[in-house]
Amino acid sequence: MLLDHVLGVINLVNEQPFLKELTSHRCLASVPFGGRNRLIDFTLSNFIHAHVTQVAIFAKENYRSVMDHLGSGKEWDLDRRSGGLFILPPSMQTKKKGDLQQFYDHLDFFFAVLRRTM
């Protein structure tokens, strides 16, 4: 059973700079773990095992390495015509006002997902 009406959201906006040298040019989610894997792989694998086929990622800064690693989402079977993997870049127009600001900045995306599932 696929959960077509569920959208998983990964928020990379509130990452803390715990690993200063490792995260100077990349976000925490793209820090390597055990060779080929990245830290974001664990979250994506959990979504896939829960049959979530639509995943949106809120990016903040230094997210090119996440985009390079994830690509089209084929490794997690998220390269699909309906649903799939979406990387939502930060809005340059507003200052960061918390997590809800990210949702507000991408309301058009969420309304489009809602229209597709109805």
C-alpha distances in whole Angstrom, upper triangle without the diagonal:
4,7,9,12,12,15,16,20,22,26,29,31,33,33,36,39,39,39,42,43,39,38,41,40,36,33,32,29,30,32,32,31,32,33,30,27,28,27,24,22,22,20,18,17,16,14,12,11,10,7,10,11,14,17,21,23,27,30,33,36,36,32,33,32,29,29,30,28,25,26,23,20,20,20,17,15,16,18,17,18,16,15,16,19,22,25,27,31,33,35,39,40,40,40,38,38,35,31,31,33,30,28,31,32,28,28,28,25,23,24,23,19,19,21,18,15,18
4,6,9,9,12,13,17,19,23,26,28,30,30,34,36,36,37,39,40,36,35,38,36,33,30,30,26,27,30,30,29,30,31,28,25,25,25,22,20,20,18,15,15,14,11,10,10,9,5,7,7,10,13,17,20,23,26,30,32,32,29,30,29,26,25,27,25,22,23,20,17,17,18,14,13,13,15,13,15,12,11,13,15,18,21,23,27,30,32,35,36,36,37,34,34,32,28,28,30,27,24,27,28,25,24,24,21,19,21,19,16,16,18,15,13,15
4,5,6,9,11,14,17,20,23,26,27,28,32,34,35,35,38,39,36,34,37,35,32,29,28,25,27,29,30,29,30,31,29,26,25,24,21,20,19,17,15,15,14,11,10,11,8,6,6,7,9,12,15,18,21,24,28,30,31,28,29,29,25,25,27,25,21,23,20,18,18,19,15,14,13,16,14,15,12,11,12,15,17,20,21,25,27,29,33,34,33,34,32,31,28,25,24,26,24,21,24,25,22,21,22,19,16,18,17,13,13,16,13,10,13
4,6,8,11,14,17,21,24,26,28,29,32,35,36,36,38,39,36,34,37,35,32,29,29,25,27,30,31,30,32,33,29,27,26,25,22,21,21,18,16,17,16,13,12,14,12,9,7,7,8,11,14,17,20,23,27,30,31,27,28,28,25,24,26,25,21,22,19,17,18,19,16,14,12,15,12,13,9,8,10,13,15,19,20,24,26,27,31,32,32,33,31,31,28,24,24,25,23,20,23,24,20,19,19,16,14,15,14,10,11,12,10,7,10
4,7,10,13,17,19,23,24,26,28,31,34,35,36,38,39,36,34,37,35,32,29,29,26,28,31,31,31,33,34,31,28,27,26,22,22,22,19,17,18,17,13,14,16,13,11,9,9,9,11,13,17,19,23,26,29,30,27,29,29,25,25,27,26,23,23,21,19,20,22,18,17,15,17,15,15,11,10,12,14,15,19,19,23,25,26,30,30,30,31,29,28,26,22,21,23,21,18,20,21,18,17,17,14,12,13,12,9,8,11,9,6,9
4,6,10,13,16,19,21,23,24,28,30,31,32,35,36,33,31,33,32,29,26,25,22,24,27,28,28,30,31,28,25,24,22,19,19,19,15,14,15,14,10,12,13,10,9,6,8,7,9,11,14,16,20,23,26,27,24,26,26,22,22,25,24,20,22,19,17,19,20,16,16,14,16,15,16,12,10,11,13,14,16,17,21,22,24,28,29,28,29,26,26,23,19,19,21,18,16,19,20,17,16,17,14,11,13,13,10,10,13,12,9,12
4,6,10,13,16,18,20,21,25,27,29,29,31,33,30,28,30,29,25,22,22,19,21,24,26,26,28,29,26,23,22,20,16,17,17,13,12,14,13,10,11,14,11,10,7,7,5,6,7,10,13,16,19,23,24,21,22,23,19,19,22,21,17,19,17,15,17,18,15,15,12,15,14,15,12,9,9,10,10,13,13,17,19,21,24,25,25,25,23,23,20,16,16,18,15,13,16,17,14,14,14,11,9,12,12,8,10,13,12,10,13
4,7,10,13,15,17,18,21,24,25,26,28,30,26,24,27,26,22,19,19,16,18,21,22,22,25,26,23,20,18,16,13,14,13,10,9,12,10,7,10,12,10,10,7,8,6,5,6,8,11,14,17,20,21,18,20,20,17,17,20,18,15,17,16,14,17,17,13,14,12,15,15,17,14,11,10,10,10,12,13,16,18,20,24,25,24,24,22,22,19,15,15,17,14,13,16,17,14,15,16,13,11,15,15,12,13,16,15,14,17
4,6,10,12,13,15,18,21,22,23,25,27,24,22,24,23,20,17,16,14,16,19,21,22,25,25,23,20,17,15,12,14,14,10,10,13,12,10,13,15,13,14,10,11,9,6,5,6,7,11,14,17,18,16,18,18,15,15,19,18,15,17,16,15,18,18,15,16,14,16,17,18,16,13,12,10,9,10,10,13,14,17,20,22,21,21,18,18,15,12,12,14,11,10,14,14,12,13,15,12,11,14,15,12,14,18,17,16,19
4,6,9,11,11,15,18,19,20,21,23,20,18,21,20,16,13,12,10,13,15,18,18,21,22,20,17,14,12,9,11,11,8,9,12,12,10,13,16,15,15,12,13,11,7,6,5,6,9,11,14,15,13,16,16,12,13,17,15,13,16,16,14,17,17,15,17,14,17,19,20,19,15,13,11,10,9,10,12,13,16,19,21,20,20,17,18,15,11,13,14,11,12,15,15,14,16,18,15,14,18,18,16,18,21,20,20,23
4,6,7,9,12,15,17,18,20,22,19,16,19,18,15,12,11,10,13,16,18,19,23,24,22,19,16,13,11,14,14,11,12,16,15,14,17,19,18,19,16,17,14,11,9,6,5,7,9,12,14,12,15,16,13,14,18,17,15,18,18,17,21,20,18,20,18,20,22,23,22,18,16,14,12,10,10,11,11,14,17,19,17,16,13,14,11,8,11,12,9,10,14,13,13,15,17,15,15,18,19,17,19,23,22,22,25
4,6,6,10,12,14,15,16,18,16,13,15,15,11,8,8,7,10,13,16,17,21,22,20,17,14,12,10,13,14,12,13,16,16,16,19,21,21,22,19,19,17,13,11,7,6,5,6,9,10,9,13,13,10,13,16,15,14,17,18,17,21,20,19,21,19,21,23,25,24,20,18,15,13,10,10,10,10,14,16,18,17,16,13,14,12,10,13,13,10,13,16,15,15,18,20,17,17,21,22,20,22,25,25,25,28
4,6,9,12,14,16,16,19,17,14,15,15,13,9,10,11,13,15,19,20,24,25,24,21,17,15,13,17,18,15,17,20,20,19,22,24,24,25,21,22,19,16,13,9,7,6,5,8,11,10,14,15,13,15,18,18,17,20,21,20,24,24,22,25,22,24,26,27,26,22,21,17,15,12,11,10,9,12,14,16,14,12,9,11,9,8,11,11,8,11,14,13,14,17,19,17,18,21,22,21,23,26,26,27,29
4,6,10,12,14,15,18,17,13,15,16,14,11,10,11,14,16,19,20,24,25,24,21,18,15,14,18,18,16,18,21,20,20,23,25,24,26,23,24,22,18,15,12,10,10,8,11,13,13,17,17,15,18,21,20,20,23,24,23,26,26,24,27,24,27,28,30,29,25,23,20,18,16,15,14,12,15,17,18,16,14,10,11,9,8,12,12,11,14,16,16,17,19,22,21,20,24,25,24,26,29,29,29,32
4,7,9,11,12,14,13,10,12,14,11,8,7,9,12,12,16,17,21,22,22,19,15,12,12,16,16,15,17,20,19,20,23,24,24,26,23,24,22,18,16,13,11,10,9,10,11,12,15,15,14,17,19,18,18,21,23,22,25,24,23,26,24,26,28,30,29,26,24,20,19,16,16,15,14,17,18,21,19,16,13,15,12,12,15,16,14,17,19,19,19,22,25,23,23,26,27,26,28,31,31,31,34
4,6,8,9,13,12,10,12,14,12,10,8,11,13,13,17,18,21,23,23,20,17,14,15,18,18,17,20,22,22,23,26,27,27,29,27,28,26,22,20,17,15,14,12,12,13,14,18,17,16,20,21,21,21,24,27,25,28,27,26,29,27,30,32,34,33,30,27,24,23,20,19,18,17,20,21,23,21,18,15,16,14,14,18,18,17,20,22,22,23,26,28,26,26,30,31,30,31,35,35,34,37
4,6,6,9,9,7,9,11,11,9,8,11,13,12,15,17,20,21,22,20,16,14,16,19,19,19,22,24,24,25,28,29,29,31,29,30,28,24,22,19,17,15,13,12,12,14,17,16,16,20,21,20,22,25,27,26,29,28,27,31,29,31,33,36,35,32,29,25,24,21,21,19,18,21,21,24,22,19,17,19,17,18,21,21,20,23,25,24,25,28,30,29,29,33,33,32,34,37,37,37,40
4,6,9,9,8,10,13,12,11,9,12,13,11,14,15,18,20,21,19,16,14,16,19,19,19,22,23,23,25,27,28,29,31,29,31,29,25,24,21,19,18,16,15,15,17,19,18,18,21,22,21,23,26,28,27,30,28,27,31,30,32,35,37,36,33,30,27,26,23,23,22,21,24,25,28,26,23,20,22,20,20,24,24,23,25,28,27,28,31,33,31,31,35,36,34,36,39,39,38,42
4,6,5,6,8,11,10,10,8,11,12,9,12,13,16,17,19,17,14,13,15,18,18,19,21,23,24,25,27,29,30,32,30,31,29,26,24,21,20,18,17,15,14,16,18,16,16,20,20,19,21,24,27,26,28,26,26,30,29,31,34,36,36,33,30,26,26,23,24,22,22,25,26,29,27,25,22,24,22,22,26,26,24,27,30,28,29,32,34,32,32,36,36,35,37,40,39,39,43
4,6,5,6,9,10,10,10,13,13,11,14,16,19,19,21,19,16,16,18,21,21,22,24,26,27,28,30,32,33,34,32,33,31,28,26,22,21,18,16,14,13,16,17,16,17,20,21,20,23,25,28,28,30,28,29,32,31,32,35,38,38,35,32,28,27,24,24,22,22,25,24,27,26,24,22,24,23,23,27,26,25,28,30,28,29,33,35,33,33,37,37,36,38,41,41,41,44
4,6,6,8,10,11,11,14,13,11,13,15,17,17,19,18,16,16,18,21,22,23,25,26,28,29,31,32,34,35,33,34,32,29,27,23,23,20,18,16,13,16,17,15,17,20,20,19,22,24,28,27,30,28,29,32,31,32,35,38,38,35,32,28,28,25,25,23,23,26,26,29,28,26,24,27,26,26,29,29,27,30,32,30,31,35,36,34,35,39,39,37,40,43,42,42,46
4,6,7,7,9,8,11,9,7,9,11,14,14,15,15,12,12,15,17,18,19,21,23,24,26,27,29,30,32,30,30,29,25,24,21,20,17,17,14,12,14,14,12,14,17,17,16,18,21,24,24,26,24,25,28,27,29,32,35,35,32,29,25,25,22,23,21,22,25,25,29,28,26,24,26,25,24,28,27,25,28,31,29,29,32,34,31,32,36,36,34,37,40,39,39,43
4,5,5,6,6,9,9,7,11,13,16,16,17,16,12,12,14,17,18,18,20,22,23,24,26,28,29,30,28,29,27,23,22,18,17,14,13,11,9,11,12,11,12,15,15,15,17,20,23,22,25,24,24,27,26,27,30,33,33,30,27,23,22,19,20,18,18,21,22,25,24,22,20,23,21,21,25,24,22,25,27,25,26,29,31,28,29,33,33,32,34,37,36,37,40
4,6,8,9,12,11,11,14,17,20,19,20,19,16,16,17,20,22,22,23,26,27,28,29,31,33,34,31,31,29,26,24,20,19,15,14,10,8,11,13,12,14,16,17,17,20,21,25,25,27,26,27,30,28,29,33,35,35,32,29,25,24,21,21,19,18,21,21,24,24,22,20,23,22,22,26,25,23,26,28,26,27,30,32,30,31,34,34,34,36,39,38,39,42
4,7,10,12,10,10,13,16,19,18,18,17,15,15,16,19,21,21,22,24,26,27,28,30,32,32,30,29,28,24,22,18,18,14,13,9,6,9,9,9,11,13,13,14,17,18,22,22,25,24,25,28,26,27,30,32,32,30,27,23,22,18,19,17,17,20,19,23,23,22,20,24,23,23,26,24,22,25,27,25,25,29,30,28,29,33,32,32,35,37,36,37,40
4,7,8,7,7,10,14,17,16,16,15,11,12,12,15,17,17,18,21,22,23,24,27,28,29,26,26,24,20,19,15,15,11,11,8,5,6,7,6,8,11,11,11,14,16,19,19,22,21,21,24,23,24,27,29,29,26,23,20,19,15,16,14,15,18,19,22,22,21,19,22,21,20,24,22,20,23,25,23,23,26,27,25,27,30,30,29,32,34,33,34,37
4,5,6,7,11,13,17,17,16,14,11,10,10,13,15,15,16,19,20,20,22,24,25,26,24,24,22,18,16,12,12,9,8,7,5,6,9,8,8,11,12,12,13,16,19,18,21,20,20,23,21,23,26,28,28,25,22,18,17,14,14,13,13,17,18,21,21,19,17,20,18,17,20,20,17,20,22,21,20,24,25,23,24,28,27,26,29,32,31,31,35
4,5,5,9,11,15,15,15,13,9,7,8,12,13,13,15,17,18,19,21,23,23,25,23,23,22,18,17,13,13,11,11,10,9,9,12,10,9,13,14,13,14,17,20,19,21,20,20,23,22,23,26,29,29,25,22,19,18,15,16,16,16,20,21,24,23,21,18,21,18,17,21,21,18,21,24,22,22,25,27,24,25,29,29,27,30,33,32,32,35
4,6,9,10,14,14,13,10,7,5,5,8,10,9,11,13,15,15,17,19,20,21,19,20,18,15,14,11,11,10,11,11,10,9,11,9,7,11,12,10,11,14,17,15,18,16,16,19,18,20,23,25,25,22,19,15,15,13,15,15,16,19,21,24,23,22,19,21,19,17,20,20,18,19,23,21,21,24,25,22,23,26,26,24,27,30,29,29,32
4,6,9,12,12,11,9,5,6,6,9,11,12,12,14,16,17,18,20,22,23,21,21,20,16,16,12,13,11,13,12,10,8,9,6,5,9,9,8,9,12,15,14,17,15,16,19,18,19,23,25,26,23,19,16,16,14,16,15,17,21,22,26,25,24,22,24,22,20,23,23,20,22,25,23,23,26,27,24,25,28,28,26,29,31,30,30,34
4,7,10,10,10,9,5,6,8,10,12,13,14,16,18,19,20,22,24,25,24,24,23,20,19,16,17,15,15,14,12,11,12,9,9,13,12,10,13,16,19,18,20,17,18,22,21,23,26,29,29,26,23,19,20,17,19,19,20,24,25,28,28,26,24,26,24,22,26,26,23,25,28,27,26,29,30,27,28,32,31,29,32,35,33,34,37
4,7,6,7,6,4,7,9,10,12,14,15,15,18,19,20,21,24,25,24,24,24,21,21,18,19,18,19,17,15,14,14,11,11,14,13,10,13,16,19,17,19,16,17,21,21,22,26,29,30,27,23,20,21,19,22,22,23,27,28,32,31,30,27,30,27,26,29,29,26,28,31,30,29,32,33,30,30,34,33,31,34,36,35,35,38
4,6,7,5,5,6,10,9,10,13,14,14,16,19,19,20,22,24,23,24,24,21,22,19,21,20,21,20,18,17,18,14,14,17,16,13,15,18,20,18,19,16,17,21,21,23,27,30,30,27,24,21,23,21,24,24,26,29,31,34,33,32,29,31,29,27,30,30,28,29,33,31,30,33,34,31,31,35,34,32,35,37,35,35,39
4,6,6,8,10,13,11,12,15,16,15,18,20,20,21,23,25,25,26,26,24,25,23,25,23,25,24,21,20,20,17,16,19,18,15,17,20,22,20,20,17,18,22,23,24,28,31,32,29,26,23,25,24,27,27,29,33,34,38,37,36,33,35,32,30,33,34,31,33,36,35,34,36,37,34,34,38,37,34,37,40,38,37,41
4,6,8,11,13,12,14,17,17,17,19,22,21,22,25,26,26,26,26,24,25,23,25,23,25,23,20,19,19,15,15,18,16,13,15,18,20,19,19,16,18,21,22,23,27,30,31,29,25,23,25,23,26,27,29,32,34,37,37,36,33,36,33,31,34,35,32,33,36,35,34,36,37,34,34,38,37,34,37,40,37,37,41
4,7,10,12,10,12,15,15,14,17,19,19,20,23,23,23,23,23,21,22,20,23,21,23,22,19,18,17,13,13,15,13,10,12,14,17,15,15,12,14,17,19,20,23,27,28,25,22,20,22,21,24,24,27,30,32,35,35,35,32,35,32,30,33,33,30,31,34,33,31,34,34,31,32,35,34,31,34,37,34,34,38
4,7,8,6,9,12,11,11,14,16,16,17,20,21,20,20,21,18,19,17,20,19,21,20,18,16,16,13,11,14,13,9,11,14,16,14,14,11,12,16,17,18,22,25,26,23,20,18,19,19,22,22,25,28,30,33,33,32,30,32,29,27,30,30,27,28,31,30,28,31,32,28,29,32,31,29,32,34,32,32,35
4,5,5,8,10,10,11,14,15,16,17,20,21,20,20,20,17,17,15,17,15,17,17,15,13,13,10,9,12,11,8,10,13,16,14,15,12,13,17,17,19,22,25,25,23,19,16,18,16,19,19,21,25,27,30,30,29,26,28,25,23,26,27,23,25,28,27,26,29,29,26,27,30,29,27,30,32,31,30,34
4,5,6,8,9,11,12,14,15,16,18,20,18,19,19,16,16,14,15,15,16,16,15,13,15,12,10,13,14,11,12,15,17,15,17,14,14,18,17,20,23,26,26,22,19,17,18,16,18,19,20,24,26,29,28,27,24,26,23,21,24,25,22,23,26,26,24,27,28,25,25,29,29,26,29,32,30,30,33
4,5,5,6,9,10,11,13,14,16,17,15,16,15,12,12,10,12,12,14,15,14,12,13,11,8,11,12,10,9,13,14,12,15,12,12,15,14,17,20,22,22,19,16,13,14,13,15,16,18,22,24,27,26,25,22,24,21,19,21,22,19,20,24,23,21,24,25,22,22,25,25,22,25,28,26,26,29
4,5,5,6,9,10,10,12,14,15,14,15,15,12,14,12,15,15,18,19,17,15,16,13,10,12,13,10,9,12,14,11,12,10,9,13,13,15,18,21,21,18,15,13,15,14,17,19,21,25,27,30,30,29,26,28,25,22,24,25,22,23,26,25,24,26,27,23,23,27,26,23,26,28,26,26,30
4,6,5,6,9,10,11,12,14,14,15,16,13,15,14,16,17,19,20,20,17,19,16,13,16,17,13,12,16,17,14,15,12,11,14,15,18,20,23,23,20,17,15,17,17,19,21,23,26,29,32,31,30,27,28,25,22,24,26,23,23,27,27,25,27,28,25,24,28,27,24,26,29,27,26,30
4,5,5,6,9,10,11,13,11,13,13,10,12,11,14,15,17,19,19,16,18,16,13,15,17,14,12,16,16,13,15,13,11,14,13,17,19,22,21,17,15,13,14,14,17,19,20,24,27,29,28,27,24,25,22,18,21,22,19,19,23,23,21,23,25,21,20,24,24,21,23,26,24,23,27
4,5,5,6,9,10,11,9,10,10,8,10,10,14,15,18,20,19,16,17,16,12,14,15,12,10,13,13,10,12,10,7,10,10,13,15,18,17,14,11,10,12,13,16,18,20,24,27,29,28,28,25,26,23,20,22,23,20,20,23,23,21,22,23,20,19,23,22,19,21,24,22,21,25
4,5,5,6,9,10,10,11,12,11,14,14,17,19,22,23,22,19,20,18,15,16,17,14,12,15,15,11,12,10,7,10,11,14,16,20,19,16,13,13,15,16,19,22,24,27,30,33,32,32,29,30,26,23,25,27,23,23,27,27,24,26,27,23,22,26,25,21,24,26,24,23,26
4,5,5,6,9,9,11,13,11,14,14,17,19,22,24,24,21,23,21,17,19,20,17,15,18,18,14,15,13,10,13,13,17,18,21,20,17,15,14,17,18,20,23,24,28,31,33,32,31,28,29,25,22,24,26,23,22,26,26,24,25,26,23,22,25,24,21,23,26,24,22,25
4,6,5,6,5,8,9,8,11,12,16,18,21,23,23,20,22,21,17,18,20,17,14,17,16,12,14,13,9,11,11,14,15,18,16,13,11,11,14,15,18,21,23,25,29,31,30,30,27,27,24,20,22,24,21,20,23,24,21,22,23,19,18,21,21,17,19,22,20,18,22
4,5,5,5,7,9,9,13,14,18,20,23,25,25,22,23,21,18,18,20,17,14,16,15,11,12,11,7,8,9,12,13,16,15,13,11,11,14,17,19,22,25,28,31,33,33,33,30,30,27,24,25,27,23,22,26,26,23,24,25,21,20,23,22,18,20,22,20,18,22
4,5,8,10,13,13,16,18,21,23,26,28,28,25,26,24,21,22,23,20,17,20,18,15,15,13,10,11,12,16,17,20,18,16,14,15,18,20,23,26,28,31,34,36,35,35,32,33,29,26,27,29,26,25,29,29,26,27,28,24,23,26,25,21,22,25,23,21,24
4,6,9,11,12,15,17,20,23,26,28,28,25,27,25,22,23,24,22,19,21,20,16,17,16,12,13,13,17,17,20,18,15,14,15,18,20,22,25,27,30,33,35,34,34,31,31,28,24,25,27,24,23,26,27,25,25,26,22,21,23,23,19,20,23,21,18,21
4,6,9,11,15,17,20,23,26,29,29,25,27,26,22,22,24,21,18,20,18,15,15,15,11,11,11,14,14,16,14,12,12,13,16,19,21,25,27,30,33,35,34,34,32,32,29,25,25,28,25,23,26,27,24,24,24,21,19,21,21,17,18,20,18,16,19
4,6,7,11,14,17,20,23,26,26,23,24,23,20,20,22,20,16,18,16,13,14,14,11,11,9,13,13,15,12,9,9,11,13,16,18,21,23,26,29,31,30,31,28,28,25,22,22,24,21,19,22,23,20,20,21,17,16,18,17,14,15,17,15,13,17
4,7,10,13,17,19,23,25,25,22,23,22,19,18,20,18,15,16,13,11,12,13,9,8,6,10,9,11,9,6,6,8,11,14,16,20,23,25,28,30,30,31,28,29,26,23,23,24,21,19,22,23,19,20,19,16,15,17,16,12,14,16,13,12,16
4,7,10,13,16,20,22,23,19,20,21,17,16,19,18,14,15,12,11,13,14,11,10,7,10,9,11,8,5,5,6,8,11,13,17,19,21,25,26,26,27,25,26,23,20,20,21,18,16,19,19,15,16,16,12,11,14,12,9,12,14,11,11,15
4,7,10,13,16,19,19,16,17,18,14,14,16,15,12,13,12,10,13,13,11,11,8,11,11,13,11,8,6,5,6,8,10,14,16,19,22,24,24,24,22,23,20,17,17,18,15,14,17,17,14,15,16,12,11,15,14,11,13,16,14,14,18
4,7,10,13,16,17,14,15,16,13,12,16,15,12,13,12,11,15,16,13,14,11,13,14,15,13,10,8,6,5,6,7,10,13,15,19,20,20,21,19,20,17,14,15,15,11,11,14,13,11,12,13,10,10,13,13,10,13,16,15,15,18
4,6,10,12,13,10,13,13,10,10,14,13,11,13,13,12,16,16,14,16,13,15,16,18,17,13,11,8,6,5,6,8,10,13,17,19,18,19,16,18,15,12,14,14,10,11,14,13,11,14,15,12,12,16,16,14,17,19,18,19,22
4,7,10,12,10,13,14,11,12,15,15,14,15,16,15,19,20,18,20,16,18,19,20,19,16,15,11,9,6,5,6,7,10,13,16,15,15,12,14,12,9,11,11,7,9,12,10,9,12,14,12,12,16,16,15,18,20,20,21,24
4,6,8,6,9,11,9,10,13,14,13,14,16,16,19,20,19,21,18,19,21,22,22,18,16,13,10,7,6,5,6,10,12,15,15,14,12,15,13,11,14,13,9,12,14,12,12,15,16,14,16,19,19,18,21,23,23,24,27
4,7,7,10,12,11,12,15,16,16,17,19,19,23,23,22,24,22,23,25,26,25,22,20,17,14,10,9,7,5,9,10,13,13,12,10,13,12,11,14,12,10,13,15,12,13,17,18,17,18,21,22,21,24,26,26,27,30
4,5,8,10,10,12,14,15,16,17,20,20,23,23,23,26,23,24,26,27,27,24,22,18,16,12,11,9,8,11,11,15,14,13,12,15,15,15,17,16,13,17,18,16,16,20,21,20,21,25,25,24,27,29,29,30,33
4,6,7,8,10,11,13,14,15,18,19,22,22,22,25,22,23,26,27,28,25,22,18,17,13,13,10,11,14,14,18,18,17,16,19,18,18,21,19,17,20,21,19,19,23,24,22,24,27,27,26,29,31,30,32,35
4,5,5,6,9,10,11,12,15,15,18,18,19,21,19,19,22,24,24,21,18,15,13,9,10,8,10,13,14,18,18,18,16,20,18,17,20,18,15,18,20,17,17,21,21,19,21,24,24,23,26,28,27,28,32
4,5,5,6,9,10,10,13,15,17,18,19,21,19,18,21,23,24,22,19,15,14,10,12,10,12,15,16,20,21,21,20,23,22,21,23,21,18,21,23,20,19,23,23,20,23,26,25,24,27,29,28,29,33
4,5,5,6,9,10,13,14,16,16,17,20,18,18,22,24,25,22,19,15,15,12,14,13,15,19,20,23,24,23,22,25,23,22,25,24,20,23,25,22,22,25,25,23,24,28,27,26,29,31,29,30,34
4,5,5,6,8,11,11,14,14,14,17,15,16,19,21,22,19,16,12,12,9,12,11,14,17,19,23,23,23,21,23,22,20,22,21,18,20,22,20,19,22,23,20,21,25,24,22,26,28,26,27,30
4,5,5,6,9,10,12,13,14,16,14,13,17,18,20,17,14,11,10,8,11,11,14,17,18,22,23,23,22,24,23,21,23,22,18,20,22,20,18,21,21,18,20,23,22,21,24,26,24,26,29
4,6,5,9,10,12,13,14,16,15,14,18,20,22,20,16,13,13,11,14,14,17,20,21,25,26,26,25,28,26,24,26,26,22,24,26,24,22,25,25,22,24,27,25,24,28,29,27,28,32
4,6,9,9,11,10,12,14,13,14,17,20,21,19,15,12,13,12,15,16,19,22,24,27,28,28,26,28,26,24,26,26,22,24,27,25,23,26,26,23,24,27,26,24,27,29,27,28,32
4,6,5,8,8,9,11,10,10,14,16,18,15,12,9,10,10,13,14,18,21,23,26,27,27,25,27,25,23,25,24,21,22,24,23,20,23,23,20,21,24,22,20,24,26,23,24,28
4,6,7,9,11,11,10,9,13,15,17,15,12,9,10,10,14,15,18,21,23,26,27,28,27,29,27,25,26,26,22,23,25,23,21,24,23,19,21,24,22,20,24,25,23,24,28
4,6,8,9,9,7,5,9,11,13,12,8,7,9,10,14,15,19,22,24,27,28,29,28,30,28,25,26,26,22,22,25,23,20,22,21,18,19,22,19,18,22,22,20,21,25
4,6,6,6,5,5,9,12,13,11,7,6,9,10,14,16,20,23,25,28,29,30,28,29,27,24,26,26,22,22,25,23,20,23,22,18,19,22,20,18,21,22,20,20,24
4,5,5,6,5,8,12,14,13,9,9,12,14,18,20,24,26,29,32,33,33,31,33,31,28,29,29,26,25,28,27,24,26,25,21,22,25,22,20,23,24,21,22,25
4,6,7,8,12,15,17,15,11,11,14,16,19,21,25,28,30,33,34,34,32,33,31,28,30,30,26,26,30,28,26,28,27,23,24,27,25,22,25,27,24,24,28
4,5,8,11,14,15,13,9,9,13,15,18,21,24,27,30,32,32,33,30,32,29,26,27,28,24,24,27,27,24,25,25,21,22,24,22,20,22,24,21,21,25
4,6,7,11,12,11,8,9,13,15,19,22,25,28,31,33,34,34,32,33,31,27,28,29,26,25,28,27,24,25,25,21,21,23,21,18,21,22,19,19,23
4,6,9,9,8,4,6,9,12,15,18,22,24,27,30,30,31,29,30,28,24,25,26,22,21,24,23,20,22,21,17,17,20,18,15,18,19,16,16,20
4,7,9,8,6,7,10,13,16,19,22,25,27,30,31,32,30,32,30,27,27,27,24,23,26,24,21,22,21,17,19,21,18,16,19,20,17,17,21
4,6,6,5,8,11,14,17,20,24,26,29,31,31,33,31,33,31,27,28,28,24,23,25,24,21,22,20,17,18,19,16,14,17,17,14,15,18
4,6,7,10,12,15,17,21,24,25,28,30,31,33,32,33,31,28,28,28,24,23,25,24,20,21,18,15,17,17,14,12,15,15,11,13,16
4,6,10,11,15,17,20,23,25,28,29,30,32,30,31,29,26,25,26,23,21,23,22,18,18,17,14,14,15,11,9,12,12,8,9,13
4,7,8,12,14,18,21,22,26,27,28,29,27,28,26,23,22,23,20,18,20,20,16,16,15,12,12,13,11,8,11,12,9,9,13
4,7,10,13,16,19,22,25,27,27,28,27,28,26,22,22,23,19,18,21,20,17,18,17,13,14,16,13,11,14,15,12,13,17
4,7,10,13,16,19,22,24,25,26,24,25,23,20,20,21,17,16,19,18,15,17,16,12,13,16,14,12,15,17,15,15,19
4,6,10,13,15,18,20,21,22,20,22,20,17,18,18,14,14,16,15,11,14,13,9,11,14,12,11,14,16,14,16,19
4,6,10,12,15,18,18,19,18,20,18,16,17,16,12,13,15,13,11,14,14,11,13,16,15,14,17,19,18,19,22
4,7,9,12,14,15,16,15,17,16,13,14,13,9,10,12,10,8,11,11,9,11,14,14,13,16,18,18,19,22
4,6,9,12,13,14,13,15,15,14,15,13,9,11,13,10,9,13,13,12,14,17,17,17,20,21,21,23,26
4,6,9,9,10,9,12,12,11,13,10,7,10,11,8,9,13,14,13,15,18,18,19,21,23,23,25,27
4,6,6,8,9,12,13,12,13,9,8,11,10,7,9,12,13,13,15,17,18,19,21,23,24,25,28
4,6,8,10,13,14,15,15,12,11,14,13,10,12,15,16,17,19,21,21,23,25,26,27,29,31
4,7,10,12,14,15,15,11,12,14,12,9,12,15,16,17,19,20,21,23,25,26,27,29,31
4,6,8,11,13,12,9,10,12,11,9,12,14,16,17,19,20,22,23,24,26,28,29,31
4,6,9,12,12,9,10,13,12,11,14,17,19,20,21,23,24,25,27,29,30,31,33
4,6,8,9,7,8,12,11,10,13,16,18,19,19,22,24,24,25,28,29,30,32
4,7,8,6,9,11,10,11,14,16,19,19,19,21,24,24,25,27,29,29,31
4,6,6,7,10,10,11,14,15,19,18,18,20,23,22,23,26,28,28,29
4,5,6,7,9,10,12,13,16,16,15,18,20,19,20,23,24,24,26
4,5,5,6,9,10,11,14,14,13,15,18,18,18,21,23,22,24
4,5,5,6,9,10,13,14,13,16,18,18,19,22,23,24,25
4,5,5,6,9,12,11,11,14,16,16,17,20,21,22,24
4,6,5,6,9,9,8,11,13,13,14,17,18,18,20
4,5,5,9,10,9,11,14,14,15,17,19,20,21
4,6,8,9,10,12,14,15,16,18,19,21,22
4,5,5,7,9,10,11,13,15,16,17,19
4,5,5,6,9,10,10,12,14,16,17
4,6,5,6,9,10,10,12,14,16
4,5,5,6,9,10,11,13,15
4,5,5,6,9,10,11,13
4,5,5,6,9,10,11
4,5,5,6,9,10
4,5,5,6,9
4,5,5,7
4,6,5
4,6
4
